[in-house]
Amino acid sequence: MERLVTYFEHIPSAHRGLILVGGIACFWLIENAVPLFRFDRTTPGYRKFQHAGINIFFTLTTIIVNFVLAFILLQTSDWTVRHQIGLLQAVTLPPWAEAIVGLLVLDLVGAWLAHWTEHKVKFLWRFHLIHHTDAYVDTTTANRHHPGESVIRFAFTTLAVLVAGAPMWLVFLYQALSVLLSQFNHANIELPRWADRLLGLVIVTPNMHHVHHHYVLPVTNTNYGNIFPYWDRLFGTYFEMAGKDLHYGIDTHTEPGEHSHIGHLLKIPFGQYRPPVGEKVPDRNLSKQELHTKTG
């Protein structure tokens, strides 16, 4: 454990970049071998590299935003440790327990709460909407965030560091896991049921997160988790849906030009708001009214 702490205390920028690029490359190869959907066969005009290019553009803007604002995260982490602020600074834990508790808090506040809030606050949804416009969800979708959303997410991450009292090694560990798990749970694959059930006890799986990308409410407002699956079950926003029933994208922006052009995507948050349409819930074991009640 000490080696892990030391490594992430001094992790080189090149290694952080390798985690990002290596994760995309790994899951890209896997989803090419065993895809859930063969978009090239079902969607006229679909081009995998063109689609990836759009998402890589937004990945680069996310990297730039986080790089420019990184000093805030560093200062916040140093301040919490120096002044003994936050949960981890209030208790004494062995490094392994500090890592588990810290990751749980960082994921809850920095990822789940941020995501849930973006779906509930109209102004924030305008920026998060760009992520949901992707009609061909795959591993490159993980970082398809409008630059404005990258700033919003960064603010929640900073809040999470403050609440957790997380030292910087733990922040770097969280960010590495967050990147890899997001790439994994967006990947265009579907796990066998036994594997999904087993992995789903510990992490968010593609089977779980793909449901969140179904194109209409109320299903879109479920399964907000990024690393851990516990928050959706705890707060009543967990939902299951068969992969074959999924329809990616968002019902307010269904035209190809609206979700496949960088210039248009950048302007969406500043255009006229379009209210969601919604549809009947496809799951026969849960009524629309029940799901609406569960998801608030």
Secondary structure as GFF3:
##gff-version 3
##sequence-region A 1 296
A	DSSP	alpha_helix	2	9	.	.	.	ID=ss1
A	DSSP	alpha_helix	13	33	.	.	.	ID=ss2
A	DSSP	alpha_helix	39	42	.	.	.	ID=ss3
A	DSSP	alpha_helix	48	82	.	.	.	ID=ss4
A	DSSP	alpha_helix	87	90	.	.	.	ID=ss5
A	DSSP	alpha_helix	95	107	.	.	.	ID=ss6
A	DSSP	pi_helix	108	113	.	.	.	ID=ss7
A	DSSP	alpha_helix	114	120	.	.	.	ID=ss8
A	DSSP	alpha_helix	122	132	.	.	.	ID=ss9
A	DSSP	three_ten_helix	139	143	.	.	.	ID=ss10
A	DSSP	alpha_helix	147	164	.	.	.	ID=ss11
A	DSSP	alpha_helix	168	186	.	.	.	ID=ss12
A	DSSP	alpha_helix	193	199	.	.	.	ID=ss13
A	DSSP	alpha_helix	206	212	.	.	.	ID=ss14
A	DSSP	three_ten_helix	219	221	.	.	.	ID=ss15
A	DSSP	alpha_helix	230	234	.	.	.	ID=ss16
A	DSSP	three_ten_helix	243	245	.	.	.	ID=ss17
A	DSSP	alpha_helix	256	259	.	.	.	ID=ss18
A	DSSP	alpha_helix	262	267	.	.	.	ID=ss19
A	DSSP	three_ten_helix	268	270	.	.	.	ID=ss20
A	DSSP	alpha_helix	288	295	.	.	.	ID=ss21
###
